[in-house]
Amino acid sequence: MKITKKNGNLVLFDDEKVAKSILKANAETGQETVTEKMAYAIANDVFSRLTAEQEIISTQDIRSCVNTVLLENGLPLTARQYMEYKK
């Protein structure tokens, strides 16, 4: 799956970047726990959901989907921090 970056460049989806962003956001909350395994599972879920929708997506699509998956997994503080981190 390809991603259109803000500057217009196309890059491949990188689940490691998504997982690391989730872990950084989670570390800022100090109240919720996301393990590395969980972060990669969430990143894989995001990839699966977005791949089913279209071939080329935007970074905003990723942010929105990550936020949704975090909320679905009972991680509202991490979701909020992730959205702040990715502004």
Rosetta blueprint (number, residue, H / E / L):
1 M L
2 K E
3 I E
4 T E
5 K L
6 K L
7 N L
8 G L
9 N L
10 L E
11 V E
12 L E
13 F L
14 D L
15 D H
16 E H
17 K H
18 V H
19 A H
20 K H
21 S H
22 I H
23 L H
24 K H
25 A H
26 N H
27 A H
28 E H
29 T H
30 G L
31 Q L
32 E L
33 T L
34 V L
35 T L
36 E H
37 K H
38 M H
39 A H
40 Y H
41 A H
42 I H
43 A H
44 N H
45 D H
46 V H
47 F H
48 S H
49 R H
50 L H
51 T H
52 A H
53 E H
54 Q L
55 E L
56 I E
57 I E
58 S E
59 T H
60 Q H
61 D H
62 I H
63 R H
64 S H
65 C H
66 V H
67 N H
68 T H
69 V H
70 L H
71 L H
72 E H
73 N L
74 G L
75 L L
76 P H
77 L H
78 T H
79 A H
80 R H
81 Q H
82 Y H
83 M H
84 E H
85 Y H
86 K L
87 K L
